[in-house]
Amino acid sequence: MEKRVLRKQLLGIRSEMNEQVRVEKSEKIVHQLINSPFYHEAKCIFSFVPFGHEVNIRRFLEYSVFEGRTVAIPKTLSERKEIEPYRFQKWDNLTKGHFGILEPNEHITDKVERDEIDLL
């Protein structure tokens, strides 16, 4: 099966998921992340920002910042077709970027060096 066909099928399944089930599954994933030995060893985490029907890991991002970890999230550089990691500190520092996905405002947020990242 082609990747794009499989992706379309999986996105369809995810978008049809009951909201309560999505919340429960997201909470379970957050719990597993926070209790992971990889998380406990990491000082700098690079993560996506949840969008649409994706797993809601907002609580994971907030908890990681609260614990003093560096959390980096992607900033899309459309002209170069790349992403750059920038520090996440609070939701107010994000703006809608590529495809309407929240991303860091590089004017008020620090860039994170790739070699600092311990966990993706």
N, C-alpha and C positions, 0 to 999 in steps of 0.2 A: 504494500500500500504506500502511496506517495505521502510524503511528509505533510504537504498542505491539505490533503484530504483528511488525514488522521487528525491534524490540528483543528480543522473545521468541525469534525465530529465531536472531539473532546470539548471544544469551546461551547458547542450546542448543549452538550450534557451539563456542563458547568452552569450555563446561563439558565437552564430549566430547574436547577436545584432549588428546593424549598428554602426559603430564607432562614427559618429556624434551624434547619439541618446545616446550612452554611455557617451560621453563627456557632453552633456546637462544634463543627469540624474545625473551624478557625481557632476556637478556644483550645481544643485538644492539641492542635499543631503548635500554638503559642506555648502551651504547657510543656510539650516535648522539647521545644527549642530551649526554653529557659532551664530545663533540667538536663540538657545534653552536656556531656563532659567537654565537648568541643567548645561550647558556649562559655563554660566556666574558665577555660584556658585562654580565651580570646580577649584581647584588649581593644581591637579595632574590627568592627563588623561592617561588611558591605552588603547592603540589602536593597531590594526593590521597594517601591512605595505602592501599596495596594491600590488597584484601580478597577472599577466596574465590579465584576463578579469574582475577582481574584480572592485568594485567601486573605482575610483581614488580619494583618500582623501589626496593626497600629499599636496595640498594647505592648507587643514585644519591642518595638522601636522605642517607645516611651520608657519602658522598664529598663532597657539597656542604657539609655541616657541617664536615667535616675541613678543607676548603679555606677556611673562614672566611666562607662565604656565610650569609646569613640564610635559613632555610628555614621557611616558614609552611605550616601544614596546617589544614584546616577543623575548627571546633568547631560542632556543630549546636545551634542554639537552637530547639528544637521549638515552643515556645510562640509564637515570632514567625515561624516558618517561614523562618529565615535561617541563614546560616553566617557565622562570624567567623574571621578568620585568627589563629592563635596560633603562637608560635615552637616549632619542633621542635628538640630537642637530642639526645635519646636515647629509646630505646624504653621505658625504665622510667618515663618521665614521661607515658605514655599510659594511658588507661583505655578500657574498652569503652563506647561511646556508642550513639547511635541505630543500630538494626539490627545491633548487635554490632560495629560498625566501630570500630577504635581511633581515639581522638581525644585532643587535649590535655586535661590536667587544669588547668583555669583557676586553681586555687589555688596551683599551683607553676610555672606557665608564663606568660610575658608575652604580651600581645596585640600583634599587629603591625598598624600602621596601613596601610590599603589603599593609600594613595598612596606607600608605600615599595616596593611590589611592582613588580619589573621584568619578571618572566617568569612566565607561568602554565603 
